Amino acid sequence: MEAREAWQKKGRPYFARKTGRISTDVACNCDHMATFSNAMSPAYAVIYANCAEPPPGVIPALMSDAFPLLKSIFGFDAFRPGQEEIVKSVAAGRDVLAIMPTGGGKSLCFQLPALMREGVTVVVSPLIALMRDQVRFLRDAGVAAGALTSGNTEEETEDVFTALDEGRLKLLYLAPERIARSGPLLKRIGVSLLAVDEAHCVSQWGHDFRPDYLEIGKLRSQLKVPVAAFTATADEETRGEIIRRLFDQPPDVFLGGFDRPNLSLAFAAKDRPRAQVLDFVIPRKGQSGIVYCASRKKTESLAEAIRQAGIPALSYHAGLDPDTRRDAEVAFQREDGLVVVATVAFGMGVDKPDIRYVVHSDLPSSIEAYYQEIGRAGRDGERAETLTLYGPEDIRLRRTQIDEGLAPNERKSADHARLNALLGLAEATACRRMALLRYFGETRDEGCGNCDLCMSPVETFDGTEAARKAFSAVLRTGEWFGAGHLIDVLRGVSTDKVKARNHDKLPTFGCGQEFSKPEWQTIFRQLMGLDLLRPDPERHGGLRFTEAARPLLKGEATITLRRDTITRAARARAEPVALVSEEDAPLLGALKAKRRALAEAAKVPAYVIFPDRTLMEMARVRPGSLDEMLGISGIGAKKLERYGSIFLEVITGAREAVHPARLRMAGDTGDLFDRLQAAQVRLARGETGLDVYLSCTKSTLAKIVELRPRTLSGLEAVQGMGPQKAERFGTAFLDELSA
Ligand SMILES: [Zn+2]
């Protein structure tokens, strides 16, 4: 009986367990689309139906089984790490607090349970642009979703209410400022779950505090429904506050991993920073990126410099009028390859999954801010790069901002500690990811292989003696001077300032001639970075000792310093990572062009049609039929129906052009060629899928087929192979050759 009723509800996807009798061409008895696709798991089919009757041979599956939904609505074959447990708990109606890294697939953890549960799920989020995108995404996938925000047109609002009244809506997104007056409405429409995104906004200490969020607790007690709260950043203190304010009994807490292995991490000491930024951005033309600056003025001049280099760039800061800012956000969201040069004001409302890099041209304010800002890159899980520039002036600026702020003293010292954590990361001597994760309470035993220090280890030296000399100069000049003057004293340079203060008479004068001026600058920067010396705003920024310096001063501790980073700064100009092999690049370009045309016609961001990841997989795998298309991650039944044949046409069009090297082969030879080709596609990013992209040209593969080497060294000697490719592909190729 219940199953029967379920069929009669309207506008929802149904998930049916296939029985022995069902075949791919069975449809429901009414006209509505029924997709019994081969690509669904063998046991399930999905039916989009206003069907009055279930088709013969199908019985509705248990809604508790989330997998069919995962594939058909979201297009994924598997959950990302951590998602499954959370989905289970939320779907079962338990209170949940989930701390998940940005890009960990947070929204799916409430969207999916919303579809599994009866009634409406209300989603509270402070990010209007993000809410609208999610609604668009869900609708595109065939899910009834709507939003009530200040950004709505009257018509949109009207539609939402109609859908609610007819009992069609599954997800209702609600702006925080509407919570207080929405109680009666929400009671009437049968809300069964309250999902709170960016839950840290409830914390009065946090930088994103939203007073409206305090209303959520009241709403929950009125509605008596479970709450699922999500956030990407929450230290233990904030976590406690979220629990106190949103729940009346302890929720299931999920502390997701903080690692984002697809983000590469790099820091560089400032050395003509504008050139450093341009050197990074220019080779990455065509990629979307954010460059963060500490000042408004700088965003404008840097954006101009990037434009002059022939790359589309916009500046963005809180001083621009709202229309200009919104235009910039929309442009960034929609266009491929736009660079936004911004202050931190940019980002809260941006949920663009395919940002390929984030550059900090100035040091961020804390390790949390750093993590959140770099976290905007690579949300699609594909490789993305980050680079952070820093120098002594940044340290001075950030310290001053904290000291001159209005926060109470204990808060200031906490802020200094957070800044210290970031500086420690900047001055790290081993894997940065290990240091970063350690701060967030995660330990990791070995280097990540995807940070600048793993890729080119830094030279260190025992800096104890140098540090003592620096301290001595600080001490004997009364803790009144900055690094510039102190270095003159150490190197024995008789400037007017030195002579005027009789500092050339100090025993310290000239005791540090073994280091050049730039070398001393890096030593002082590191001592400041390690918070052994701190600029004192009451002494015009003169450097003073901190408590942490005491053991060193007393000779009870030693210190290891980096040999330097200035000479290494030039190396930040690494080659950008390729997204697909050279041979697949033209097809990817064609797929992107098609996507852009569709996105422009529908006035939506490109990734709403398909994310980059899906297009890249299409370009690599080159599906030849609609069924094969469904095997691509990110393509569910509805997307297939809407876009499948359009993109298939692009791919099969491109497929005609077979490489001449392959055309000349037949039978076994051709077969071997194809197997080598498949092996190289599989290993293009190594076994882990995270290594540097490598590929062999078709001519190289043809050469291998011709020569059929039997050993690794033989393979390595083939023209176009070399040691690196032999190491990556060698074993697999030899397997194929001996098969
Ligand atoms: Zn590393």
Boltz pocket constraint, residues with backbone or C-beta under 6 A from the ligand:
constraints:
  - pocket:
      binder: B
      contacts: [[A, 430], [A, 431], [A, 432], [A, 433], [A, 434], [A, 447], [A, 448], [A, 449], [A, 450], [A, 451], [A, 452], [A, 453], [A, 454]]
      max_distance: 6.0
